Amino acid sequence: MKRKLTFVFLSLLTALASLTGYAQQEKQYKVACVAFYNVENLFDTINQEGVNDYEFTPEGPNAWTSSRYLEKSHNMAKVIAQIATDVTPDGPAILGVSEIENRSVLEDLVADELLKDRNYQIVHYDGPDRRGVDVGLLYNPKYFEVTNSQSRRLYVEGKDDFKTRDQLVVSGLFDGEPMHFIVVHWPSRYGGEKRSRPLRNAAAQLSRSIIDSLLTIDPQAKVVLMGDYNDDPNNESVAKYLNATRKTRLKKGQLYNPFEEMFREGIGSLAYRDNWNMFDKHVITPAWLEKDYSTYRFHKAVVFQKPWMKQKEGRYKGYPHRTFAGGRYLGGYSDHLPTYLLIIKEAD
């Protein structure tokens, strides 16, 4: 398996090197993709006891029938199947997802005809969110071997009845190299940004605590914190509590946010009131930025978008083409765009 994997990398990376300028150094690089996608309410049609999912049942207000569910799942597979395939034919080696109801919807997703050849494996834990939505991680076993996983719960002082998504921590060997992936979906802005801000700050503190624990064990740990933060790069949850910055020369304690510069340029992952937000992003630890490419390093951050993923007309022209809008079924994709990192390493 390792011999086959290396061949696939090398046959691809000669072309990538010539595009990025690395060919001038007469070096070849392996490339891989680490992606995240908020799939916007990927619910099955079953009314699950104890979960507020009635709207996504055949009898509910969304008339969520099997045909609509299967179309939604296939649409998600269509997007995922094309992420980063211009540089790596296998697409995302690692894919974090949010707004999934349970493991079964992920099993249906990876079994889709567009994805089944990738043999994606699943890491998922049921969380306490009242709507029943969780985060999860899909990984291609050609690239990644899981050695440990855990689901970390957020407790907010003074709010004993507050429930939100758990934070998923998955550790393993990526092409033989230790890596850690944290998938999050921080609390929403329901009730207003200012009123809900303390909840996201608390979520950021939990994320930072997880990262710091990993860095205490190994100061050179390569950690990717990816997800829907429900905050932009300049909000205090990210800038202050995570201590994430766009600057690549990091000071002690800082993390790198490669999506902040794009946000400053008006690029985002979702649109609201004619403005783009960058809620979906990846924040990474300092080891990713070192220039010794004998191991994997950060290369590029991307918001993935194709014309067919956006509204073509009307008031919301140019917005992500979502599944529902104003209670009306549109049969689209998601109200979020996927984001991803390209990581590279010198080929042997």
TAPE-V831219 format. One line per field, one symbol per residue. phi: phi as a letter, one per 20 degrees, with the letter a starting at -180 (. if undefined). psi: psi as a letter, one per 20 degrees, with the letter a starting at -180 (. if undefined). A space follows every 10 residues. Layout:
phi=???
psi=???
This chain:
phi=.fffffffff fefffffffe nfffelcdcf cbddccbeel ledeeefefn cecgfdcgef feleefffff fffffffffg fdfmffcbfe mffcceccmd faffffffff eggecffelg dccbcfdegf enecdbcdbe ffdccfdabb ddeeddgncf efcbffdedc drddlndfbc cddcbfgfeg nofffeggff ffffffgfff fffffffbge fecddcqeel begeffgefe femdcefeee egnedddfef ffffenebdb dblmceddfe acdceggfef eeefcfcfca dbeebcgfec febngdgnfg eefcblmdfd medbedefcb dddcbfff
psi=ghggghgggh hgigggghhi ihhhjlqqpq qrporqoojn lnqajpoppj pmjhhlrhir hilnrhhggh ggghhghggh iipjiihohi bphpoqqrlq hahhhhghgi iqhiihiilp rppqqpaiph ijqrrrpqqo ihhppphqqq opqppppimh jppaqrpppp qaookippqp pppqnrqrkp iqgghighgh ghhhhgghgg ghghhhgoij popooqaoik qrhiqhhghg hhlpripinp rpiqrpniig ggghjjqriq qplkqpqmho rppqrhhiiq jokirpqpgq qpopqqhijq pirahkpiqp orgqpkjpph kbeqiqqqqr qpqqqpq.
